[in-house]
Amino acid sequence: MQVLFISYDGMTDTLGQSQVLPYLVGLSQLGYQITIVSAEKKENFEKRKNIIEQITQNASIDWQYIFYTKKPPIFSTLYDVYRLKKKVKIICKEKNIKILHCRSYISALIGLALQKKMQVKFLFDMRGFWADERVDGGLWNLKNPLFRKVYHFFKEKEKQFIQKADYIISLTHEAKKEIESWHLKEKHNIEVIPCCVDINVFDYQKTSHIPKNKDFTISYLGSLGTWYMLPEMIDLFKVIKEKYVNAHFLLITPDSPTLVEEEISKKNLDKKDFTIQSAERKEVPQLLAKSHLNLFFVKPAYSKKASSPTKMGEVLAAGLPIIANTNVGDNQYLFEKYNCGVLLDEFSTKEYNNITNQIEKILTIPKENLKNIAEEYFSLEKGIKKYANVYRFLIEKNNF
């Protein structure tokens, strides 16, 4: 069965390696003939092209791509959509594609346009409320007439994606409930698949023994800015530091150290209490093993109902308890169902003190228990099976 996966994110982006390829490799192993069309950023492409080629070739996946265009805003995206669509049409004809698996809204524009024309099934893998994320994250200012027009365009398209899609993938149960409340069609075919983790990669038992040192290390993993609340995380660390004088903050991030250093300076903290380090995906488990717990705050906003932080499953598989915040995705459900750490309700000194007082308790959670949570809820194997069930449904529905 021929499946064409369309992504406006590059396979050479960090997310391409962690949240796209592992699923597609698994689906290929189940017998699906996978072709990827992606938009690659030249800097990442030059750095990781060989890695991605090796992964795709070993899995018998056909990886095709265009180069992402950044400027001018909006018009560059329209140009990229035109080029992606052109390539997708050619591949559909050549390979007799049956399913267009569209990652997020830009790719879904192509799936919607070609669904009837190419007689293919349109799978809308929404990845979150993208247009609202752009507004909530401050990337689109609705006071600007152009951005306001683009926002309304995508909100209208969002309705069409949901009405016309043969199946929808949501990252969270919260987002699924929200979509169903819109009453856009009689029956929604929606599967919830959170951002999964390859347990084999992040399993704490597979990292080499890290000697215990005198520091009490708190880790942060991933990009900074837009959604991740660096000032508030450092505020909490400052309060923790008052109780745990040996506390150290390890930030594993691809972003410039300057972002963190400026914040440290503003808050009159000692740079020696911070380590800022970038890492390739294969290096991350070993770095996480140096820490005792993990911290991340996500800006609570309407669009975050649909958010499933990639790092959640990775950190749990690494055997680390988590300090996070409420009003993000399925956090409330997860932290109530599983003993995986502690959730913060508000960003205040009082709440930071409350969280700090719970640290000793969450540090007693056995690593094996945390890894088991990752296996039960964020397992890549389970995610692949869910995608395979959706593919099977689409195939049987159409009697290909």
Rosetta blueprint (number, residue, H / E / L):
1 M L
2 Q E
3 V E
4 L E
5 F E
6 I E
7 S E
8 Y L
9 D L
10 G L
11 M L
12 T L
13 D L
14 T H
15 L H
16 G H
17 Q H
18 S H
19 Q H
20 V L
21 L H
22 P H
23 Y H
24 L H
25 V H
26 G H
27 L H
28 S H
29 Q H
30 L L
31 G L
32 Y L
33 Q E
34 I E
35 T E
36 I E
37 V E
38 S E
39 A E
40 E E
41 K L
42 K H
43 E H
44 N H
45 F H
46 E H
47 K H
48 R H
49 K H
50 N H
51 I H
52 I H
53 E H
54 Q H
55 I H
56 T H
57 Q H
58 N H
59 A L
60 S L
61 I L
62 D E
63 W E
64 Q E
65 Y E
66 I E
67 F E
68 Y L
69 T L
70 K L
71 K L
72 P L
73 P L
74 I L
75 F H
76 S H
77 T H
78 L H
79 Y H
80 D H
81 V H
82 Y H
83 R H
84 L H
85 K H
86 K H
87 K H
88 V H
89 K H
90 I H
91 I H
92 C H
93 K H
94 E H
95 K H
96 N L
97 I L
98 K L
99 I E
100 L E
101 H E
102 C E
103 R E
104 S H
105 Y H
106 I H
107 S H
108 A H
109 L H
110 I H
111 G H
112 L H
113 A H
114 L H
115 Q L
116 K L
117 K L
118 M L
119 Q L
120 V L
121 K E
122 F E
123 L E
124 F E
125 D E
126 M L
127 R L
128 G L
129 F L
130 W H
131 A H
132 D H
133 E H
134 R H
135 V H
136 D H
137 G L
138 G L
139 L L
140 W L
141 N L
142 L L
143 K L
144 N L
145 P H
146 L H
147 F H
148 R H
149 K H
150 V H
151 Y H
152 H H
153 F H
154 F H
155 K H
156 E H
157 K H
158 E H
159 K H
160 Q H
161 F H
162 I H
163 Q H
164 K H
165 A L
166 D L
167 Y E
168 I E
169 I E
170 S E
171 L L
172 T L
173 H H
174 E H
175 A H
176 K H
177 K H
178 E H
179 I H
180 E H
181 S H
182 W L
183 H L
184 L L
185 K L
186 E L
187 K L
188 H L
189 N L
190 I E
191 E E
192 V E
193 I L
194 P L
195 C L
196 C L
197 V E
198 D L
199 I H
200 N H
201 V H
202 F H
203 D L
204 Y H
205 Q H
206 K H
207 T L
208 S L
209 H L
210 I L
211 P L
212 K L
213 N L
214 K L
215 D L
216 F E
217 T E
218 I E
219 S E
220 Y E
221 L E
222 G L
223 S L
224 L L
225 G E
226 T L
227 W L
228 Y E
229 M L
230 L H
231 P H
232 E H
233 M H
234 I H
235 D H
236 L H
237 F H
238 K H
239 V H
240 I H
241 K H
242 E H
243 K H
244 Y L
245 V L
246 N L
247 A E
248 H E
249 F E
250 L E
251 L E
252 I E
253 T L
254 P L
255 D L
256 S L
257 P H
258 T H
259 L H
260 V H
261 E H
262 E H
263 E H
264 I H
265 S H
266 K H
267 K L
268 N L
269 L L
270 D L
271 K H
272 K H
273 D H
274 F E
275 T E
276 I E
277 Q E
278 S L
279 A L
280 E L
281 R H
282 K H
283 E H
284 V H
285 P H
286 Q H
287 L H
288 L H
289 A L
290 K L
291 S L
292 H L
293 L E
294 N E
295 L E
296 F L
297 F L
298 V E
299 K L
300 P L
301 A L
302 Y H
303 S H
304 K H
305 K H
306 A H
307 S L
308 S L
309 P L
310 T H
311 K H
312 M H
313 G H
314 E H
315 V H
316 L H
317 A H
318 A L
319 G L
320 L L
321 P L
322 I E
323 I E
324 A E
325 N E
326 T L
327 N L
328 V L
329 G L
330 D L
331 N H
332 Q H
333 Y H
334 L H
335 F H
336 E H
337 K H
338 Y L
339 N L
340 C L
341 G E
342 V E
343 L E
344 L E
345 D L
346 E L
347 F L
348 S L
349 T H
350 K H
351 E H
352 Y H
353 N H
354 N H
355 I H
356 T H
357 N L
358 Q L
359 I H
360 E H
361 K H
362 I H
363 L L
364 T L
365 I L
366 P L
367 K H
368 E H
369 N H
370 L H
371 K H
372 N H
373 I H
374 A H
375 E H
376 E H
377 Y H
378 F L
379 S E
380 L H
381 E H
382 K H
383 G H
384 I H
385 K H
386 K H
387 Y H
388 A H
389 N H
390 V H
391 Y H
392 R H
393 F H
394 L H
395 I H
396 E H
397 K H
398 N H
399 N L
400 F L
